[in-house]
Amino acid sequence: MGSAFQALGKTPVPHFETRVPHPCFGGLVPILPLQDLSDEAVSSFPEGDAGWYNRAVGTGTLLTFVGNRDPYADPASEELGPILSLLEVRQFRKVVLFCTGAAYLERAKTVEEIGKDLFQGVQFDFQTLELQSVVDYEEIYEKLKDALDRLGLLREGEGKNVSTLRGRHQRTGPSPFQSDLYILLDPGTPQIQTCWFLLVRSGILPATLLQGVPPKFAGGTYKVREIRFDRTNLPRVLPLSSALRSPGSDISLVVEEGKTLYGKEGERQRAGLEPEILGEAAPFRMVLERAKQVATYDKVSVLILGETGTGKELIARLIHAHSPRWNKPFVPINCAAVSPTLVESELFGHVKGAYTGAERARLGQFRSADGGTIFLDEVGDLPLEIQSKLLRVLQDFHVQPVGSDELHKVDVRVLAATNQNLEELIEKGKFRRDLYERLNQVTLTVPPLRERKEDIPLLANHFLREWNRMYKENKEFTPEVRDILNAYSWPGNVRELQNTIIALCASAQNSLLKKELLPPPLRDGGKQKGKQHLQPFQIPDGGLNLKAFLYQVERSYYEEALRRTGGNRERAARLLGMNPPAFRKALRERFHDLLEEG
């Protein structure tokens, strides 16, 4: 493949010659060997700079998880991700890459390959954490602490391993890791970042936290910020004494002086408003980030598109939880589940005696949601007559109950969702274009599960874990079942996957979930190893040039993957089950015309 470093148009830089951007004054300053850095030279730096200077020389150890933006933040432009960006401005003797699964281990190996070209002399080490859920604080904390303990990095007396950082040094000579530890917070889920924070702030892990600032937020140059606890009013986290620990407690941490780490985010979570949404695939994470962004503009209507079972209501709840209306009602209504004769009453209410059977007045969902958010699920199923009345409500936000002449003012945010193509319904005269335009101020499209394959193991493990917790069992997938689950196309998406796991667990007579328990569509799909979407073809009577034919078939898949992802090469690679470097190599060497187009 050639040097990854040369592919970036750069030259390998040995430690004793490198120049890095100064964090305060800009420009480049040389980094000298330690023996060439006199006390006078260090003291000549403005206050606080000497520490920065020494750290850049490359004597410490960096700990970091590998995330979705590693090795590249933007595969299309090959912009470096958080880890490699940090290594460009700070050098370390050793980099320990924590991986949450096989896919991230592959990313870690690519980071190492590029890193060894970019930064001579840096050692890389891989640590795999088999997490069933990357959003489970307790599991992350336990397994991360155990991994750090095995590496001998915890403060003496804090781990199960007697060979702590200090103890190992005393017993067996120098630790393979430097005592200067740094943690890059950027990669990983918010739950992973929180566990890093707790380990460091409690003093269990003697390390310095680093936070990267991408170039677009730092004047065009990547910068790194230290979280200095000696200069902050952030609360201190203390380990509880063993006498205070509750039986079976694994995370024994308390906040000093009764201070709280909860802000509005914590209040939302404690109130159960923010849904737990699992997914690390780049296209799905983009939807989540965009949902949080538009959430703050609480007068803007959002139309959420996606196939059945993709989690459209979860996205709606996420928007509500991150909006200024988060502590007001969230009122969902499934438009397809309401009788056409009762939809108007369901939405806008009715007065007593408005129709036969209306023995008491009904407020209606719009008035019930006053101050908060109403979510119109399957909005494409609304009758045309109701669409007209809904449009009037969205224009002036007044509702008129059935059987009444009185108008009631409401203050609601409207979110809508559908699995139908509303443009086609408009062409057929089944949906009003003016209503579509009013609902469609912002559109979010939730990708189907087949386009976020790397999330299948994550979700399957989560559903299995929930079953085991609920029924106090210890069921597990066989490797063959895992392969089948990963290969299947999941036309029913996340909901189908969840129901399949439930059926598997309920049918198993022992702890092993075997292939024989799967429904036929999955067993067949597993045998085909993902070929269920390919169409059979015939060999022409006159024969064919197989090599040329296969080239055209392969090229068409590359082209379609790029088209479906808007030219994003990392996402396109994932659609084809490839790692991004191999995908880019194929474009350069065999399909360079697609590279120019993409």
C-alpha positions, 0 to 999 in steps of 0.5 A, a space after each residue: 500500500 506504500 507508506 501511510 505517511 507518504 500518502 499524507 504528503 508528509 515526511 517521518 519526523 524523528 523525536 529530536 528534530 520535530 517542531 510543534 505549534 506553541 499553544 499560546 504564541 502560535 508558530 512552530 518551536 523545536 523540541 530538543 532532546 531532554 539532555 539539550 534542555 537546560 534549567 535556564 531554558 525551561 525557566 525562560 518560558 512564561 509561567 505554565 509553558 515549561 510543563 507543556 514543553 517537557 511533555 511534548 518531548 515524548 516521555 509519557 504514556 498516552 491512554 485512549 479509546 479508539 473511536 469512530 473518528 480514528 484514524 480519520 475524522 473525515 475519510 473523504 479528505 483524510 483529515 486525521 482523527 483525534 488520536 493522530 491529531 494529538 500525536 502531531 502536537 504532542 509526543 509520547 513514548 508509548 500509546 495504549 489503545 483501548 478497543 471495545 471490539 474487533 472493529 475497533 481493534 482493526 481501527 487501532 491497527 490502522 492507527 498504529 500503521 499510520 502512527 509508526 510512519 508519522 512518529 518514529 520511536 512511538 510504541 503502540 499497545 492494544 488492550 481489548 475490553 469486551 463490553 456488552 454495552 458501551 453506555 453501561 457506566 458500571 460495566 465500563 468502570 469495572 472492566 476499564 479499572 481491571 485493565 488498568 490494574 493488570 497494566 500496573 497503572 493504578 495508584 498503590 492499594 487501589 487494584 486487585 493486582 499487587 503490582 501497582 505502578 509504584 509496587 511493580 517499580 519497587 519489585 521488578 524494576 522499571 514499569 513498561 509504562 512511564 509514570 507520566 500518564 495522559 488520557 485523551 478524552 475525545 474518543 469513546 462514548 460520553 459514558 466512557 469519558 465519564 469513567 475516565 473522569 471518575 478514575 482520575 478525579 478520585 485519585 485512583 488513576 494518577 493521570 492528566 486528562 487531555 481534551 482536543 480542540 479540532 482545527 475548525 474551533 481553534 483557528 485552523 490548528 489542532 490544539 489540546 487542552 489540559 483539565 487541571 484539577 488544581 486550577 478548577 472548581 470542579 468537585 472532587 470525587 472521593 472513594 468511599 471508605 470500605 466501611 461505607 461501601 454497600 454490599 455488592 457495590 462496584 462503583 464506590 465513589 462520592 462527591 466531596 462536600 455534597 456537591 453534585 455532578 448533575 447539571 441539566 443533563 443529569 436532571 434529564 437522565 434522572 427524570 428518565 426523559 432522555 432515552 438510552 440509544 445504542 449505536 456507534 455507526 458513523 451515519 447513525 451518530 450523525 443523526 443523533 448529533 443533528 437531532 441534539 443540534 436542532 433540539 435547541 430550536 424549539 419552534 422548528 418542526 422536525 420530520 423523522 424518516 425511516 423504515 419500520 423498527 429503526 427507532 424514530 420515536 427514540 429520536 423524537 424523545 431525544 430531541 425533546 430531552 435536549 430541548 428547552 421543553 425537556 421538563 414539559 410533557 412529551 405526548 406521542 400519538 400513533 396516527 395509524 392506530 387511531 380510528 379515522 372517525 376518532 382522529 380529530 377528537 384524539 388530536 383536538 379534543 371534544 366537548 361533552 355530547 359532541 357525538 354519540 358516546 361522548 359522555 364527558 369532555 376530552 382535552 385532546 393530545 395537542 392541549 395535553 402537550 401544551 408547553 411541551 412536544 407532540 409526536 405524530 408517529 405515522 403521520 402519513 396515515 392521517 385522513 386528508 380531512 384531518 390533514 387540513 385541520 392539522 395544517 390550520 393548527 400549525 399555522 396559528 396554534 389554536 385548536 377547536 374541540 369537536 362540537 365547540 366553537 371555542 378556540 384554545 391557544 396551545 404552545 407545542 413543538 411538533 415532531 412527526 415521523 413516517 416510514 412512507 414516501 410522502 412525496 409519492 403520497 403527494 403525487 397520488 393526492 393522498 397527502 397535502 403538500 402544504 402540510 408536508 412543507 410545514 412539517 418538513 422544516 428539518 428532516 432527519 433520516 434514520 438509517 436502517 440496521 443493514 447500513 449500520 452493521 457494526 451496531 448489530 453486535 452492540 445491540 444484540 449484546 445489549 438485548 441479551 444483557 437486559 434479558 439476563 438481568 431481568 430473569 437472572 439468567 446467564 444465556 450466551 450466543 454461540 459463535 455460529 449464532 453471532 455470525 448469523 445475526 451479523 450477516 442477516 439484513 434485518 428488514 424489521 431493523 432494531 425491533 426485529 433484532 430485539 424480538 429475535 433475541 427475546 424469542 431465542 432466550 425464551 426458547 433455549 432450554 439451557 444457557 447456550 443460544 444455538 442456531 437451531 432456535 433461530 427462525 428459518 429466515 435467519 438460518 437461511 440468511 446466515 447460510 448465505 453469508 449476506 448474499 440474500 440480496 444478490 440476483 442469480 444470473 445466466 452465462 450467455 450461450 456465447 460465453 463471457 469474459 469473467 474477469 471483465 464481468 467481475 470488474 464491472 460488478 465490483 465497480 458498480 458496488 463501489 459506485 453505489 456505495 459512494 452514491 448512497 453515502 454522499 461520497 463519504 468513503 468511510 461509510 461506503 467502506 462499511 457498507 461493503 464490509 471493508 476497512 477504509 484504508 483497503 477501500 481507498 486503496 481499491 479506489 486508487 488502484 482499480 477505480 480511480 475514476 470513482 475517486 475523482 467523482 467522489 
